[in-house]
Amino acid sequence: MNEAVNKRNELLAQKTIKGLESRNMTGYYATSKEEALKKALELIPKGSTIAMGGAMSAHEIGLVEVLKGSDYNFIDRDKAEDKRAAMLASYDADVFISSANAMTDDGVIVNIDGNSNRVSMIAQGPRKVVFIVGMNKICGDTDSAIKRARNVAAPINAQRFGLDTPCTKTGACLNCKSPDTICCQFLVTRYSRHADRIHVILVNDDLGF
């Protein structure tokens, strides 16, 4: 990224971090993927039990590869014989790793989910939630964040999973009730009642969808 973009992202991140703080959440700004990975590992003690939603951003900074190593107890639901048991165990994890479909510049986090395990664990369960969020996901207000989640993140994810939804054909949300819809639950996280639970690492890069 060029100098002007870097400066804009830094200033926007500072504003977003202040917004998070006003909502009893903690924000950080990482100037690179490498710095984001370092910060994430500072927030995740070795030996922790780790669960994760479908966070492409965590893959992109190299976090998932590290967490699958021997220093952590990573609940890998994709490889679990009993996926339901793995999912239920995730609610008691020390740390839940996620990304956001969108965020506002005053710290509101927006997520849409199909199976709803991700949004339910963001809301309650794991002792700590660590978000990895690229600066491409920051929006001006909650309405814009919801529109981004529905019209950018959801169609791309539906296409990625090969689902039969209208948005895979049009590239935009049609507010469908398709059996394949991944827009089943909307979670708007505007405040955390529990201090030191939600941590958001904003990354000076375009991450995820």
Phi and psi restraints in degrees (value plus and minus 20) as a CYANA .aco file:
   2 ASN   PHI    -100.5   -60.5
   2 ASN   PSI     152.4   192.4
   3 GLU   PHI     -81.3   -41.3
   3 GLU   PSI     -59.7   -19.7
   4 ALA   PHI     -84.9   -44.9
   4 ALA   PSI     -62.4   -22.4
   5 VAL   PHI     -85.1   -45.1
   5 VAL   PSI     -62.6   -22.6
   6 ASN   PHI     -78.7   -38.7
   6 ASN   PSI     -63.5   -23.5
   7 LYS   PHI     -86.8   -46.8
   7 LYS   PSI     -63.9   -23.9
   8 ARG   PHI     -79.8   -39.8
   8 ARG   PSI     -65.6   -25.6
   9 ASN   PHI     -84.0   -44.0
   9 ASN   PSI     -58.4   -18.4
  10 GLU   PHI     -83.6   -43.6
  10 GLU   PSI     -65.0   -25.0
  11 LEU   PHI     -86.7   -46.7
  11 LEU   PSI     -61.4   -21.4
  12 LEU   PHI     -85.6   -45.6
  12 LEU   PSI     -58.6   -18.6
  13 ALA   PHI     -84.3   -44.3
  13 ALA   PSI     -60.7   -20.7
  14 GLN   PHI     -79.9   -39.9
  14 GLN   PSI     -62.3   -22.3
  15 LYS   PHI     -84.2   -44.2
  15 LYS   PSI     -63.6   -23.6
  16 THR   PHI     -85.9   -45.9
  16 THR   PSI     -58.5   -18.5
  17 ILE   PHI     -83.8   -43.8
  17 ILE   PSI     -60.6   -20.6
  18 LYS   PHI     -83.1   -43.1
  18 LYS   PSI     -58.9   -18.9
  19 GLY   PHI     -83.3   -43.3
  19 GLY   PSI     -62.6   -22.6
  20 LEU   PHI     -80.9   -40.9
  20 LEU   PSI     -64.4   -24.4
  21 GLU   PHI     -80.4   -40.4
  21 GLU   PSI     -57.1   -17.1
  22 SER   PHI     -89.0   -49.0
  22 SER   PSI     -34.1     5.9
  23 ARG   PHI    -128.8   -88.8
  23 ARG   PSI      -1.7    38.3
  24 ASN   PHI      44.8    84.8
  24 ASN   PSI      10.3    50.3
  25 MET   PHI    -142.4  -102.4
  25 MET   PSI     141.9   181.9
  26 THR   PHI    -135.4   -95.4
  26 THR   PSI     111.4   151.4
  27 GLY   PHI    -138.4   -98.4
  27 GLY   PSI     134.4   174.4
  28 TYR   PHI    -158.9  -118.9
  28 TYR   PSI     135.6   175.6
  29 TYR   PHI    -141.2  -101.2
  29 TYR   PSI     105.5   145.5
  30 ALA   PHI    -131.9   -91.9
  30 ALA   PSI     108.0   148.0
  31 THR   PHI     -98.4   -58.4
  31 THR   PSI     -28.5    11.5
  32 SER   PHI    -175.4  -135.4
  32 SER   PSI     147.8   187.8
  33 LYS   PHI     -81.4   -41.4
  33 LYS   PSI     -58.5   -18.5
  34 GLU   PHI     -83.8   -43.8
  34 GLU   PSI     -61.7   -21.7
  35 GLU   PHI     -88.0   -48.0
  35 GLU   PSI     -55.8   -15.8
  36 ALA   PHI     -84.1   -44.1
  36 ALA   PSI     -62.2   -22.2
  37 LEU   PHI     -81.5   -41.5
  37 LEU   PSI     -64.7   -24.7
  38 LYS   PHI     -80.1   -40.1
  38 LYS   PSI     -65.7   -25.7
  39 LYS   PHI     -84.4   -44.4
  39 LYS   PSI     -62.0   -22.0
  40 ALA   PHI     -79.6   -39.6
  40 ALA   PSI     -63.0   -23.0
  41 LEU   PHI     -89.5   -49.5
  41 LEU   PSI     -46.6    -6.6
  42 GLU   PHI     -86.7   -46.7
  42 GLU   PSI     -49.3    -9.3
  43 LEU   PHI    -107.3   -67.3
  43 LEU   PSI     -29.6    10.4
  44 ILE   PHI    -139.1   -99.1
  44 ILE   PSI      80.2   120.2
  45 PRO   PHI     -83.0   -43.0
  45 PRO   PSI     123.9   163.9
  46 LYS   PHI     -81.8   -41.8
  46 LYS   PSI     124.4   164.4
  47 GLY   PHI      69.8   109.8
  47 GLY   PSI     -26.2    13.8
  48 SER   PHI     -89.1   -49.1
  48 SER   PSI     130.8   170.8
  49 THR   PHI    -108.0   -68.0
  49 THR   PSI     104.7   144.7
  50 ILE   PHI    -136.8   -96.8
  50 ILE   PSI     112.9   152.9
  51 ALA   PHI    -140.9  -100.9
  51 ALA   PSI     142.1   182.1
  52 MET   PHI    -170.8  -130.8
  52 MET   PSI     124.2   164.2
  53 GLY   PHI    -109.6   -69.6
  53 GLY   PSI    -187.1  -147.1
  54 GLY   PHI    -100.7   -60.7
  54 GLY   PSI      53.0    93.0
  55 ALA   PHI    -121.1   -81.1
  55 ALA   PSI      72.9   112.9
  56 MET   PHI     -81.4   -41.4
  56 MET   PSI     -53.9   -13.9
  57 SER   PHI     -81.0   -41.0
  57 SER   PSI     -56.8   -16.8
  58 ALA   PHI     -86.5   -46.5
  58 ALA   PSI     -55.7   -15.7
  59 HIS   PHI     -85.6   -45.6
  59 HIS   PSI     -62.4   -22.4
  60 GLU   PHI     -86.7   -46.7
  60 GLU   PSI     -47.7    -7.7
  61 ILE   PHI    -111.1   -71.1
  61 ILE   PSI     -21.0    19.0
  62 GLY   PHI      67.8   107.8
  62 GLY   PSI     -10.6    29.4
  63 LEU   PHI     -89.8   -49.8
  63 LEU   PSI     -62.6   -22.6
  64 VAL   PHI     -82.7   -42.7
  64 VAL   PSI     -61.1   -21.1
  65 GLU   PHI     -79.4   -39.4
  65 GLU   PSI     -61.0   -21.0
  66 VAL   PHI     -88.3   -48.3
  66 VAL   PSI     -63.6   -23.6
  67 LEU   PHI     -87.8   -47.8
  67 LEU   PSI     -42.5    -2.5
  68 LYS   PHI     -99.8   -59.8
  68 LYS   PSI     -21.5    18.5
  69 GLY   PHI     -95.8   -55.8
  69 GLY   PSI    -199.1  -159.1
  70 SER   PHI     -94.3   -54.3
  70 SER   PSI     -32.4     7.6
  71 ASP   PHI    -101.5   -61.5
  71 ASP   PSI     -25.7    14.3
  72 TYR   PHI    -155.7  -115.7
  72 TYR   PSI     134.7   174.7
  73 ASN   PHI    -119.0   -79.0
  73 ASN   PSI      70.3   110.3
  74 PHE   PHI    -111.9   -71.9
  74 PHE   PSI     100.1   140.1
  75 ILE   PHI    -102.1   -62.1
  75 ILE   PSI      85.2   125.2
  76 ASP   PHI    -118.7   -78.7
  76 ASP   PSI      71.8   111.8
  77 ARG   PHI     -86.6   -46.6
  77 ARG   PSI     -44.0    -4.0
  78 ASP   PHI     -88.0   -48.0
  78 ASP   PSI     -48.3    -8.3
  79 LYS   PHI    -122.6   -82.6
  79 LYS   PSI     -25.2    14.8
  80 ALA   PHI     -90.5   -50.5
  80 ALA   PSI     117.2   157.2
  81 GLU   PHI     -86.8   -46.8
  81 GLU   PSI     -61.1   -21.1
  82 ASP   PHI    -128.0   -88.0
  82 ASP   PSI      73.1   113.1
  83 LYS   PHI     -86.2   -46.2
  83 LYS   PSI     -54.6   -14.6
  84 ARG   PHI     -85.4   -45.4
  84 ARG   PSI     -61.9   -21.9
  85 ALA   PHI     -83.4   -43.4
  85 ALA   PSI     -60.4   -20.4
  86 ALA   PHI     -84.4   -44.4
  86 ALA   PSI     -59.5   -19.5
  87 MET   PHI     -86.1   -46.1
  87 MET   PSI     -62.7   -22.7
  88 LEU   PHI     -86.8   -46.8
  88 LEU   PSI     -58.0   -18.0
  89 ALA   PHI     -83.3   -43.3
  89 ALA   PSI     -49.0    -9.0
  90 SER   PHI     -83.6   -43.6
  90 SER   PSI     -47.9    -7.9
  91 TYR   PHI     -86.5   -46.5
  91 TYR   PSI     -40.0     0.0
  92 ASP   PHI    -123.2   -83.2
  92 ASP   PSI      -4.3    35.7
  93 ALA   PHI     -88.9   -48.9
  93 ALA   PSI     136.2   176.2
  94 ASP   PHI     -91.5   -51.5
  94 ASP   PSI     -59.4   -19.4
  95 VAL   PHI    -158.1  -118.1
  95 VAL   PSI     115.2   155.2
  96 PHE   PHI    -132.6   -92.6
  96 PHE   PSI     107.4   147.4
  97 ILE   PHI    -119.7   -79.7
  97 ILE   PSI     111.5   151.5
  98 SER   PHI    -167.4  -127.4
  98 SER   PSI     152.2   192.2
  99 SER   PHI    -142.1  -102.1
  99 SER   PSI    -190.3  -150.3
 100 ALA   PHI    -147.3  -107.3
 100 ALA   PSI     125.4   165.4
 101 ASN   PHI     -93.2   -53.2
 101 ASN   PSI     -48.2    -8.2
 102 ALA   PHI    -188.2  -148.2
 102 ALA   PSI     139.9   179.9
 103 MET   PHI    -162.6  -122.6
 103 MET   PSI     133.1   173.1
 104 THR   PHI    -113.4   -73.4
 104 THR   PSI     141.1   181.1
 105 ASP   PHI     -96.0   -56.0
 105 ASP   PSI     -18.8    21.2
 106 ASP   PHI    -134.9   -94.9
 106 ASP   PSI       0.7    40.7
 107 GLY   PHI      75.7   115.7
 107 GLY   PSI      -7.8    32.2
 108 VAL   PHI    -107.4   -67.4
 108 VAL   PSI     113.0   153.0
 109 ILE   PHI    -128.8   -88.8
 109 ILE   PSI     110.9   150.9
 110 VAL   PHI    -138.9   -98.9
 110 VAL   PSI     110.8   150.8
 111 ASN   PHI    -158.8  -118.8
 111 ASN   PSI     124.6   164.6
 112 ILE   PHI    -139.1   -99.1
 112 ILE   PSI     123.3   163.3
 113 ASP   PHI    -163.2  -123.2
 113 ASP   PSI     129.6   169.6
 114 GLY   PHI    -112.9   -72.9
 114 GLY   PSI     -82.5   -42.5
 115 ASN   PHI     -96.0   -56.0
 115 ASN   PSI     -39.9     0.1
 116 SER   PHI      56.3    96.3
 116 SER   PSI     -16.4    23.6
 117 ASN   PHI     -85.9   -45.9
 117 ASN   PSI     -56.2   -16.2
 118 ARG   PHI     -86.8   -46.8
 118 ARG   PSI     -71.7   -31.7
 119 VAL   PHI     -88.1   -48.1
 119 VAL   PSI     -52.1   -12.1
 120 SER   PHI     -89.0   -49.0
 120 SER   PSI     -55.2   -15.2
 121 MET   PHI     -97.4   -57.4
 121 MET   PSI     -47.0    -7.0
 122 ILE   PHI     -84.9   -44.9
 122 ILE   PSI     -61.5   -21.5
 123 ALA   PHI     -92.1   -52.1
 123 ALA   PSI     -57.7   -17.7
 124 GLN   PHI    -182.7  -142.7
 124 GLN   PSI     127.8   167.8
 125 GLY   PHI     107.2   147.2
 125 GLY   PSI    -115.9   -75.9
 126 PRO   PHI     -73.7   -33.7
 126 PRO   PSI     126.8   166.8
 127 ARG   PHI     -88.5   -48.5
 127 ARG   PSI     -50.7   -10.7
 128 LYS   PHI    -158.7  -118.7
 128 LYS   PSI     122.3   162.3
 129 VAL   PHI    -141.5  -101.5
 129 VAL   PSI     106.3   146.3
 130 VAL   PHI    -136.1   -96.1
 130 VAL   PSI      96.3   136.3
 131 PHE   PHI    -115.4   -75.4
 131 PHE   PSI     117.9   157.9
 132 ILE   PHI    -131.5   -91.5
 132 ILE   PSI      96.4   136.4
 133 VAL   PHI    -153.0  -113.0
 133 VAL   PSI      99.7   139.7
 134 GLY   PHI     -91.9   -51.9
 134 GLY   PSI     132.7   172.7
 135 MET   PHI     -87.5   -47.5
 135 MET   PSI     -35.1     4.9
 136 ASN   PHI     -86.4   -46.4
 136 ASN   PSI     -32.7     7.3
 137 LYS   PHI    -118.5   -78.5
 137 LYS   PSI     -18.1    21.9
 138 ILE   PHI    -103.3   -63.3
 138 ILE   PSI     108.9   148.9
 139 CYS   PHI    -142.2  -102.2
 139 CYS   PSI     146.7   186.7
 140 GLY   PHI     -98.5   -58.5
 140 GLY   PSI     -45.0    -5.0
 141 ASP   PHI    -178.5  -138.5
 141 ASP   PSI     155.2   195.2
 142 THR   PHI     -85.1   -45.1
 142 THR   PSI     -60.6   -20.6
 143 ASP   PHI     -79.6   -39.6
 143 ASP   PSI     -63.3   -23.3
 144 SER   PHI     -85.5   -45.5
 144 SER   PSI     -56.9   -16.9
 145 ALA   PHI     -86.4   -46.4
 145 ALA   PSI     -62.3   -22.3
 146 ILE   PHI     -84.8   -44.8
 146 ILE   PSI     -61.1   -21.1
 147 LYS   PHI     -82.3   -42.3
 147 LYS   PSI     -60.0   -20.0
 148 ARG   PHI     -83.4   -43.4
 148 ARG   PSI     -65.6   -25.6
 149 ALA   PHI     -79.8   -39.8
 149 ALA   PSI     -60.6   -20.6
 150 ARG   PHI     -99.0   -59.0
 150 ARG   PSI     -55.4   -15.4
 151 ASN   PHI    -125.9   -85.9
 151 ASN   PSI     -30.8     9.2
 152 VAL   PHI    -135.7   -95.7
 152 VAL   PSI     -82.4   -42.4
 153 ALA   PHI     -85.8   -45.8
 153 ALA   PSI     -68.6   -28.6
 154 ALA   PHI     -83.2   -43.2
 154 ALA   PSI     -69.0   -29.0
 155 PRO   PHI     -80.2   -40.2
 155 PRO   PSI     -60.2   -20.2
 156 ILE   PHI     -84.8   -44.8
 156 ILE   PSI     -63.6   -23.6
 157 ASN   PHI     -86.3   -46.3
 157 ASN   PSI     -58.6   -18.6
 158 ALA   PHI     -83.3   -43.3
 158 ALA   PSI     -59.8   -19.8
 159 GLN   PHI     -86.8   -46.8
 159 GLN   PSI     -60.1   -20.1
 160 ARG   PHI     -81.6   -41.6
 160 ARG   PSI     -57.5   -17.5
 161 PHE   PHI    -109.6   -69.6
 161 PHE   PSI     -19.4    20.6
 162 GLY   PHI      46.9    86.9
 162 GLY   PSI      17.8    57.8
 163 LEU   PHI    -106.4   -66.4
 163 LEU   PSI     135.0   175.0
 164 ASP   PHI    -118.6   -78.6
 164 ASP   PSI      59.6    99.6
 165 THR   PHI    -146.3  -106.3
 165 THR   PSI     136.3   176.3
 166 PRO   PHI     -77.6   -37.6
 166 PRO   PSI     -54.8   -14.8
 167 CYS   PHI     -88.0   -48.0
 167 CYS   PSI     -41.2    -1.2
 168 THR   PHI     -90.5   -50.5
 168 THR   PSI     -40.9    -0.9
 169 LYS   PHI    -118.6   -78.6
 169 LYS   PSI     -50.6   -10.6
 170 THR   PHI    -123.0   -83.0
 170 THR   PSI     -42.2    -2.2
 171 GLY   PHI      61.2   101.2
 171 GLY   PSI     -13.8    26.2
 172 ALA   PHI    -161.5  -121.5
 172 ALA   PSI     134.1   174.1
 173 CYS   PHI     -90.2   -50.2
 173 CYS   PSI     112.3   152.3
 174 LEU   PHI    -134.0   -94.0
 174 LEU   PSI      -2.8    37.2
 175 ASN   PHI      35.9    75.9
 175 ASN   PSI      25.1    65.1
 176 CYS   PHI     -96.9   -56.9
 176 CYS   PSI     146.1   186.1
 177 LYS   PHI    -141.3  -101.3
 177 LYS   PSI      16.1    56.1
 178 SER   PHI     -84.1   -44.1
 178 SER   PSI     124.4   164.4
 179 PRO   PHI     -77.2   -37.2
 179 PRO   PSI     -43.4    -3.4
 180 ASP   PHI    -112.3   -72.3
 180 ASP   PSI     -19.6    20.4
 181 THR   PHI     -76.2   -36.2
 181 THR   PSI     120.5   160.5
 182 ILE   PHI    -124.7   -84.7
 182 ILE   PSI     -14.4    25.6
 183 CYS   PHI    -119.2   -79.2
 183 CYS   PSI      41.1    81.1
 184 CYS   PHI    -112.1   -72.1
 184 CYS   PSI     -59.0   -19.0
 185 GLN   PHI    -150.2  -110.2
 185 GLN   PSI     113.2   153.2
 186 PHE   PHI    -130.4   -90.4
 186 PHE   PSI     108.4   148.4
 187 LEU   PHI    -140.1  -100.1
 187 LEU   PSI     100.7   140.7
 188 VAL   PHI    -130.0   -90.0
 188 VAL   PSI      89.5   129.5
 189 THR   PHI    -115.3   -75.3
 189 THR   PSI      82.5   122.5
 190 ARG   PHI    -124.6   -84.6
 190 ARG   PSI     -32.4     7.6
 191 TYR   PHI    -184.2  -144.2
 191 TYR   PSI     127.0   167.0
 192 SER   PHI    -132.2   -92.2
 192 SER   PSI      97.8   137.8
 193 ARG   PHI     -88.0   -48.0
 193 ARG   PSI     -44.4    -4.4
 194 HIS   PHI    -124.5   -84.5
 194 HIS   PSI      94.0   134.0
 195 ALA   PHI     -82.5   -42.5
 195 ALA   PSI     125.2   165.2
 196 ASP   PHI      46.7    86.7
 196 ASP   PSI      -1.3    38.7
 197 ARG   PHI    -114.0   -74.0
 197 ARG   PSI     -65.9   -25.9
 198 ILE   PHI    -123.6   -83.6
 198 ILE   PSI     103.2   143.2
 199 HIS   PHI    -143.8  -103.8
 199 HIS   PSI     113.2   153.2
 200 VAL   PHI    -142.6  -102.6
 200 VAL   PSI      99.7   139.7
 201 ILE   PHI    -119.7   -79.7
 201 ILE   PSI      90.8   130.8
 202 LEU   PHI    -107.8   -67.8
 202 LEU   PSI     110.7   150.7
 203 VAL   PHI    -136.5   -96.5
 203 VAL   PSI     111.6   151.6
 204 ASN   PHI     -93.4   -53.4
 204 ASN   PSI      46.7    86.7
 205 ASP   PHI    -186.8  -146.8
 205 ASP   PSI     145.6   185.6
 206 ASP   PHI    -111.2   -71.2
 206 ASP   PSI      91.3   131.3
 207 LEU   PHI    -142.7  -102.7
 207 LEU   PSI     126.5   166.5
 208 GLY   PHI      43.1    83.1
 208 GLY   PSI    -174.6  -134.6
